[in-house]
Structure formats: C-alpha cells, structure tokens
Amino acid sequence: MLRWIKCAAALLLLGGGVAAADVQLTGSGATFPQPLYERWAKEYQAIHADAKIDYGGGGSGKGIKDITDKVVDFAGSDAPMNKKEIEKAGGADNLIEIPSCAGGVVPAFNLPGIKELSFDGPVLADIYLGRISTWNDPKIAALNPGVTLPSTPITCAWRTDGSGTTYVWTNYLATQSEDFKSTIGVGKQVQWPVGQGGKGNPGVAAAVQQTVGAIGYVEQNYADKNNISYGAVKNKAGKFVKASPETVSAAGEGAVESMSGQMLSANIWNQDGDNAYPIASFTYLIVYKDLNNVKSKEQAQALVDFLWWAEHDAQKFNGELDYASLGEKVRQKVDEALSTISYKGEAIKPSGK
C-alpha cells in the first residue's frame, strides 16, 4: 500500500495563493498505475505540503467498489466502469472517468538462457486455453526462427483478483481467437482452464520468476522494474513490437475521436500503425461529478487541483516510470470533463488553471 506521505509547509493550491490546512485525499484501485500515482503524490506534496495523499491499490475491482461505497475520494481502474457498475454508482451523469496515462500489458516468461521471444495473439490465446503446453510447440517455434526452444512444460500465471490488467489481456485475446472469446471470455476476473493464480502484479510476477517455463501477463513497467523478460507481440500491421512508452502512445493516437462527455473511456488494444503495441490500454481515475463523497469544500477543491495537476504538469513524470503520457487532444477532453465538477451544486474550478 502506498505509504502516507507527510511534509511540513502549508498547502498552496496551484498558483492560487490560497492556504488550506491538512487536507487528506484517499484513493484505491488499479495496481498498474500505483508506482506512478506514488510518484505524483510525492511531487505534488513537495509543493502542496499539507495535502496528504494515500492511494491504496488493491486492484481495479476494489477501486470501483470503494468509490461506489463512497469510502474513498477517488478511484483508479484499468478497465472503464461497465454498465452495471455505473448504474450502481448512480448513473453516468453522476460520474467522471478520465484517463491518467497509458501502458502495455506484456507476456512475461521464464526460460533460462532465453531473453527475447516473439508471440502473436492466436498463440497467446492457445497457451492460455491450454492447447499449447510446451515451449517447443511448432506454433511458437514458427514465430521464433533461430531460437532453440526447450520442451519445458508451459505454466500459465494469471491474476486471482479483480484486475484491469486481466480485462485488457482478455479483451485483446478475444480479438485474436473466437474460441478464447466464447470459452474464457473477457472481464476483470475470469475462469482460467490451466495454470496458477497470483494476487496483483507481484503475485503473477512471483509465479513467473519462481517457475521455470512459466508465462504470465504483467504491466510493462513492472516487468522492467523487476528485470523480468517479456516478448514482442505481432501487431495489427504484422510487425513484432515490444511495449514501451512510445509504442503504447502510438496505440493511443486514434483514441480521441471515440472520446466524449464525462466518461472518457476508449479501447486502444489491437490498433492500426506499424509502431503500435497491440496489448495497450489507458488507465482511469474516477470521481463523482458532484463531490458529495468528500468531507468539505476545501477537500473538494484540493481534489480538483490534484486531478488537474496530474493531467498536466505531472505528465512529465510518466516516461521516467515507463508510462505513456497523454496527448494534448486527450488532455483537452479531460479538461472539459474536469470543468463540470461541483461540490453540493457549487462549481469547483482548478485553482491553477
């Protein structure tokens, strides 16, 4: 869990010069952006010292439950809220869902002596369907000429918790295999026919690292941070591409046209473009349009200011942690959504805008 971060000076709301005392913001949800949100909290509190920000992680499903139950001020989710979740939280007119960054989900593997592999969607789907069970299977070999693949059994690792990472992984594989779509399906949590589960990125990564022959899906930044090997994936243009902030950004370039209103969700997996990484997704921050779940107008103002800062000034930190930043046109959509936030009917505008 993100540690409580405390500093000593007074809170100065983004350029407004207005002091506020000890404002606490709490959030929970997706673990994919948690390292980035931790960095944002540290940087924000360096200039707004009495704002105490705690982001607890726990998975996208927990974040959506917590914001629905109004036990947090904001939530993070890699998967946009579905129709049932939106209705339970009071309807789409009651909510704001904005992208904060983008990232790639990668096929991490553990094969001693092999650091580079290539995959395509149908092969990954067949692995997770249990139809490809050894690493020297002809279908894997065909994608990796010149690589001597062992006969080691494949162990699939997957998330046991409700996870936006699983949502992205399953949605991509469903575009690659009708059998996968009809048997395993898509969602934040599904029933896997083979392999072993782990909680969160750490659980899946541990399963991969501790099991020779394992494959698992984790966020690219997490794999890089923990020195876990992962493969390139064949994209829609027929190119084998590894995940990076640049290739994930390329996947999101066409998303703006499909984004409108307050619920700014867009699917960016399996996009066109030679350089587009195919298993990519935005991750989202979720708040109420009228911040009736926070304790005071001061807290509402602090939350709006933090969100505006996160979507603008804080984007410069994304690349340092291997997250893709939002493009200018996406941020314009975000600004429009943030401009509709209120507290008990009174409009709350960013102080630093």
C-alpha positions, 0 to 999 in steps of 0.5 A: 500500500502506498505509504502516507506521505507527510511534509511540513509547509502549508498547502498552496493550491496551484498558483492560487495563493490560497492556504488550506490546512491538512487536507487528506485525499484517499484513493484505491484501485488499479495496481498498474498505475500505483508506482506512478500515482506514488510518484505524483503524490510525492511531487505534488506534496513537495509543493502542496505540503499539507495535502496528504495523499494515500492511494491504496491499490488493491486492484481495479475491482476494489477501486470501483467498489470503494468509490461506489461505497463512497469510502474513498475520494477517488478511484483508479481502474484499468478497465472503464466502469461497465454498465452495471457498475455505473448504474450502481454508482448512480448513473453516468451523469453522476460520474467522471472517468478520465484517463491518467496515462497509458501502458502495455500489458506484456507476456512475461516468461521464464526460460533460462538462457532465453531473453527475447521471444516473439508471440502473436495473439492466436498463440497467446490465446492457445497457451492460455486455453491450454492447447499449447503446453510446451515451449517447443510447440511448432506454433511458437517455434514458427514465430521464433526462427533461430531460437532453440526452444526447450520442451519445458512444460508451459505454466500459465500465471494469471491474476486471482483478483479483480484486475484491469490488467486481466480485462485488457489481456482478455479483451485483446485475446478475444480479438485474436481467437473466437474460441478464447472469446466464447470459452474464457471470455473477457472481464476483470476476473475470469475462469482460467482452464490451466495454470496458477493464480497470483494476487496483483502484479507481484503475485503473477510476477512471483509465479513467473520468476519462481517457475521455470517455463512459466508465462504470465501477463504483467504491466510493462513497467513492472516487468522492467522494474523487476528485470523480468523478460517479456516478448514482442507481440505481432501487431495489427500491421504484422510487425513484432513490437515490444511495449514501451512508452512510445509504442503504447502512445502510438496505440493511443493516437486514434483514441480521441475521436471515440472520446466524449462527455464525462466518461472518457473511456476508449479501447486502444488494444489491437490498433492500426500503425506499424509502431503500435503495441497491440496489448495497450490500454489507458488507465482511469481515475474516477470521481463523482461529478458532484463531490458529495463523497468528500468531507468539505469544500476545501477537500473538494477543491484540493481534489480538483487541483490534484486531478488537474495537476496530474493531467498536466504538469505531472505528465512529465513524470510518466516516461521516467516510470515507463508510462505513456503520457497523454496527448494534448487532444486527450488532455483537452477532453479531460479538461472539459470533463474536469470543468463540470465538477461541483461540490453540493451544486457549487462549481469547483474550478482548478485553482491553477488553471 
